[in-house]
């Protein structure tokens, strides 16, 4: 029993009436990673624990060193396997010993040198880095061909793996050391490029923190190897193909080419949902965050290639995207493996590799004259030098098409549902003296004679002008929904005291514990937690704050309560014209932090998609919008944190 529940029991025994027996909330069965691993013998467990504890202590001593993550991922893999019973066969125990032996050898090397020997190794490698989100060590695999000339910039293939319910850290590392996985293993003998295998938090569809990990892994590789940033291609198959579709559409300017094998590209059709099966409107709205048709226009810029097995049900994704692209007058380049199910064949891979070679040879264009961007949310704000910074309304398609005539020094822009944008020249170009034609208005961009690297435009009272939009407002990185807070650094702030309401206290204890265990099992990290009095100015400056409790039980929440959209009075709160008691309901929301409006504060929520949504990666989408009121007359379960009384989105001014 937790400390909170012990105190709660004392309150009930002391005579606080709650109207019914205060039974514990039933636990929720975990889906990912798959449970039911084998039981280790006591001797095996003791031996692994002994080595683990020594290594965990030693890592703290070298954590400040640049390549500590290359050791940390090996140790973490074994620790999490023990904690979550991720040993699925007797041979996994030997894999754990192998990873600890590699960690011990690397630790000795790291203590002796700032340039460890494994940086010079070739072949199949495993590496790691420290995540900016939660300071966890996250693994990645590398293929560095023996004959690849690393004295000059080289191309890289970023390969996104498929779904693996049992491929947690330990098994991922072993697989990366065993055999080339990219393109069905048909390119294991290539000598032309570095292949990067991100982990992507194992099995979250390359969304959420898994999406961020792709780019952090790319940065980690570029710090140690001469990768040409203009010759990085993105590819994947199955769940990885879904990741290639979505990451390619959201970050098209980062890659010289995008190849999607099978996978899924949206939610409704892939899951064969009919109206009677549709979730609430706000959940359908949130499908747009990852559904690729909402960003299809972005894929028109640069090489795009799909692959499907002729007999594969997941050919549906490429067929759907072909239909979407055809509506824009573009035919999808689609290779179909004759007679193939859900896998590649050699003939198709040869054709794909030839196509990739052409993309690497051509490279990513520098600063193209024409840009087009489509998005329903400022989470994904733009492409290259065109960045959207304000929308008329979120979750309604917004787009901008811009043409930059450098000779004439004119930028022409057509926009829809856009209220603010930025034009970014980059280090090698200059916007001084440029005039701007936007939506049939002509405005002076910047005076000539002084180097100008960026121009901000804002639409107010129906007209455009040079300048910034007023605050508060939704803007890139500060636009919601709740799950957006967990895509950058965040700190959880538990209650300082037990809430006075016993029913609320029980719910709070369960949901905070659920978030801790879910983040560790699913997102492969440990929550960073601090009490209110331990938070520093740096924490408030650099991190989103995830507050749990009410103003009476959480000192940090009390400090900002008057500036939040919920008004509190004792054990009651007032929201959207209605009063609630904490015995019946709890407010949940995301909002700009009043102590630092460039970061979020989240109240009483962790990840909003839950265990039942892990059964298919296509459903691992946000399930709550910017705010909701959770009824406590229904226990949290694998679908929701309780009964959703109401839920919705704040407007563009966070009202």
QUILINCOR-V213422 format. One record per backbone hydrogen bond with DSSP energy under -0.5 kcal/mol. CO is the residue of the C=O (numbers start at 0). NH is the residue of the N-H. If there is no record, write none. Layout:
# QUILINCOR-V213422
co=CO nh=NH
co=CO nh=NH
This chain:
# QUILINCOR-V213422
co=1 nh=5
co=2 nh=6
co=3 nh=7
co=4 nh=8
co=5 nh=9
co=6 nh=10
co=7 nh=11
co=8 nh=12
co=9 nh=13
co=10 nh=15
co=11 nh=14
co=14 nh=16
co=20 nh=22
co=37 nh=39
co=40 nh=44
co=41 nh=45
co=42 nh=46
co=43 nh=47
co=44 nh=48
co=45 nh=49
co=46 nh=50
co=47 nh=51
co=48 nh=52
co=49 nh=53
co=50 nh=54
co=51 nh=55
co=52 nh=56
co=53 nh=57
co=54 nh=58
co=55 nh=59
co=56 nh=60
co=57 nh=60
co=57 nh=61
co=58 nh=61
co=58 nh=62
co=61 nh=64
co=64 nh=67
co=66 nh=69
co=67 nh=70
co=67 nh=71
co=68 nh=72
co=70 nh=73
co=70 nh=74
co=71 nh=75
co=72 nh=76
co=73 nh=77
co=74 nh=78
co=75 nh=79
co=76 nh=80
co=77 nh=81
co=78 nh=82
co=79 nh=83
co=80 nh=84
co=80 nh=85
co=81 nh=84
co=84 nh=36
co=85 nh=87
co=86 nh=37
co=88 nh=91
co=89 nh=92
co=89 nh=93
co=90 nh=94
co=91 nh=95
co=92 nh=96
co=93 nh=97
co=94 nh=98
co=95 nh=99
co=96 nh=100
co=97 nh=101
co=98 nh=102
co=99 nh=103
co=100 nh=104
co=101 nh=105
co=102 nh=106
co=103 nh=107
co=104 nh=108
co=105 nh=109
co=106 nh=110
co=107 nh=111
co=108 nh=112
co=115 nh=118
co=116 nh=119
co=117 nh=120
co=122 nh=124
co=122 nh=143
co=124 nh=141
co=126 nh=139
co=128 nh=130
co=128 nh=137
co=130 nh=134
co=132 nh=489
co=135 nh=130
co=135 nh=137
co=137 nh=128
co=138 nh=198
co=139 nh=126
co=140 nh=196
co=141 nh=124
co=141 nh=143
co=142 nh=144
co=142 nh=194
co=143 nh=122
co=144 nh=147
co=147 nh=149
co=148 nh=151
co=153 nh=227
co=154 nh=193
co=155 nh=157
co=155 nh=232
co=156 nh=158
co=156 nh=195
co=157 nh=159
co=157 nh=234
co=158 nh=160
co=159 nh=236
co=163 nh=166
co=164 nh=32
co=164 nh=33
co=165 nh=167
co=167 nh=171
co=168 nh=172
co=169 nh=173
co=170 nh=174
co=171 nh=175
co=172 nh=176
co=173 nh=177
co=174 nh=177
co=174 nh=178
co=180 nh=183
co=181 nh=184
co=181 nh=186
co=182 nh=185
co=184 nh=187
co=186 nh=189
co=193 nh=156
co=193 nh=195
co=194 nh=142
co=195 nh=158
co=195 nh=197
co=196 nh=140
co=198 nh=201
co=199 nh=203
co=200 nh=202
co=203 nh=206
co=206 nh=209
co=206 nh=210
co=207 nh=210
co=207 nh=211
co=208 nh=212
co=209 nh=213
co=210 nh=213
co=210 nh=214
co=211 nh=215
co=212 nh=216
co=213 nh=217
co=214 nh=218
co=215 nh=219
co=216 nh=220
co=217 nh=221
co=218 nh=222
co=219 nh=223
co=220 nh=223
co=220 nh=224
co=224 nh=226
co=225 nh=153
co=226 nh=228
co=227 nh=230
co=228 nh=231
co=229 nh=363
co=230 nh=155
co=230 nh=232
co=231 nh=255
co=231 nh=256
co=232 nh=157
co=233 nh=258
co=234 nh=159
co=235 nh=260
co=236 nh=239
co=237 nh=241
co=238 nh=242
co=239 nh=243
co=240 nh=244
co=241 nh=245
co=242 nh=246
co=243 nh=247
co=244 nh=248
co=245 nh=249
co=246 nh=250
co=250 nh=253
co=251 nh=254
co=255 nh=302
co=256 nh=233
co=257 nh=304
co=258 nh=235
co=258 nh=260
co=259 nh=261
co=259 nh=306
co=260 nh=237
co=264 nh=291
co=266 nh=270
co=267 nh=272
co=268 nh=271
co=273 nh=276
co=273 nh=277
co=274 nh=277
co=279 nh=282
co=279 nh=283
co=280 nh=284
co=281 nh=285
co=282 nh=286
co=283 nh=286
co=284 nh=287
co=285 nh=288
co=286 nh=289
co=286 nh=290
co=290 nh=293
co=291 nh=294
co=292 nh=295
co=294 nh=297
co=294 nh=298
co=295 nh=298
co=296 nh=299
co=297 nh=300
co=299 nh=301
co=302 nh=257
co=303 nh=332
co=304 nh=259
co=305 nh=334
co=306 nh=261
co=307 nh=336
co=308 nh=311
co=311 nh=314
co=312 nh=315
co=313 nh=316
co=313 nh=317
co=314 nh=318
co=315 nh=319
co=316 nh=320
co=317 nh=321
co=318 nh=322
co=319 nh=323
co=320 nh=324
co=321 nh=325
co=322 nh=326
co=324 nh=327
co=324 nh=329
co=325 nh=328
co=329 nh=331
co=331 nh=333
co=332 nh=305
co=334 nh=307
co=334 nh=336
co=335 nh=337
co=336 nh=309
co=336 nh=339
co=339 nh=310
co=340 nh=342
co=344 nh=348
co=345 nh=349
co=346 nh=350
co=347 nh=351
co=348 nh=352
co=349 nh=353
co=350 nh=354
co=351 nh=355
co=352 nh=356
co=353 nh=357
co=354 nh=358
co=355 nh=359
co=356 nh=360
co=357 nh=361
co=358 nh=362
co=368 nh=403
co=370 nh=401
co=372 nh=399
co=374 nh=397
co=375 nh=394
co=376 nh=379
co=378 nh=380
co=380 nh=387
co=382 nh=385
co=384 nh=386
co=384 nh=423
co=385 nh=382
co=386 nh=421
co=389 nh=418
co=389 nh=419
co=392 nh=395
co=397 nh=374
co=398 nh=415
co=399 nh=372
co=400 nh=413
co=401 nh=370
co=402 nh=404
co=402 nh=411
co=403 nh=405
co=404 nh=408
co=404 nh=409
co=408 nh=434
co=409 nh=404
co=409 nh=411
co=410 nh=436
co=411 nh=402
co=412 nh=438
co=413 nh=400
co=415 nh=398
co=416 nh=391
co=418 nh=458
co=419 nh=388
co=419 nh=389
co=420 nh=456
co=421 nh=386
co=421 nh=423
co=422 nh=424
co=422 nh=454
co=425 nh=428
co=430 nh=433
co=433 nh=444
co=433 nh=445
co=434 nh=410
co=435 nh=437
co=435 nh=442
co=436 nh=412
co=437 nh=440
co=440 nh=437
co=440 nh=442
co=442 nh=435
co=445 nh=432
co=446 nh=449
co=451 nh=430
co=452 nh=424
co=452 nh=425
co=454 nh=422
co=455 nh=466
co=456 nh=420
co=457 nh=459
co=457 nh=464
co=459 nh=462
co=462 nh=459
co=464 nh=457
co=474 nh=477
co=477 nh=474
co=480 nh=483
co=481 nh=484
co=482 nh=485
co=483 nh=486
co=484 nh=487
co=488 nh=543
co=490 nh=545
co=491 nh=493
co=491 nh=529
co=492 nh=547
co=499 nh=501
co=500 nh=504
co=501 nh=505
co=502 nh=506
co=503 nh=507
co=504 nh=508
co=505 nh=509
co=506 nh=510
co=507 nh=511
co=508 nh=512
co=509 nh=513
co=510 nh=514
co=511 nh=515
co=512 nh=516
co=513 nh=517
co=514 nh=518
co=515 nh=519
co=516 nh=520
co=517 nh=521
co=517 nh=522
co=518 nh=522
co=518 nh=524
co=519 nh=523
co=526 nh=528
co=527 nh=491
co=530 nh=533
co=530 nh=534
co=531 nh=534
co=535 nh=539
co=536 nh=540
co=537 nh=541
co=538 nh=542
co=543 nh=490
co=543 nh=545
co=544 nh=546
co=544 nh=601
co=545 nh=492
co=546 nh=603
co=549 nh=552
co=549 nh=553
co=552 nh=495
co=552 nh=496
co=553 nh=557
co=554 nh=558
co=555 nh=559
co=556 nh=559
co=556 nh=560
co=559 nh=562
co=560 nh=563
co=566 nh=573
co=568 nh=571
co=570 nh=581
co=571 nh=568
co=572 nh=579
co=573 nh=566
co=574 nh=577
co=577 nh=574
co=579 nh=572
co=580 nh=583
co=580 nh=584
co=583 nh=631
co=585 nh=629
co=587 nh=627
co=588 nh=602
co=590 nh=600
co=592 nh=595
co=595 nh=592
co=595 nh=598
co=598 nh=592
co=599 nh=544
co=600 nh=590
co=601 nh=546
co=601 nh=603
co=602 nh=588
co=609 nh=612
co=609 nh=613
co=610 nh=613
co=611 nh=614
co=612 nh=615
co=615 nh=618
co=616 nh=619
co=618 nh=620
co=624 nh=481
co=625 nh=589
co=626 nh=647
co=627 nh=587
co=628 nh=630
co=628 nh=644
co=628 nh=645
co=629 nh=585
co=630 nh=633
co=630 nh=642
co=637 nh=611
co=639 nh=636
co=642 nh=630
co=642 nh=644
co=645 nh=628
co=647 nh=625
co=647 nh=626
co=650 nh=653
co=651 nh=473
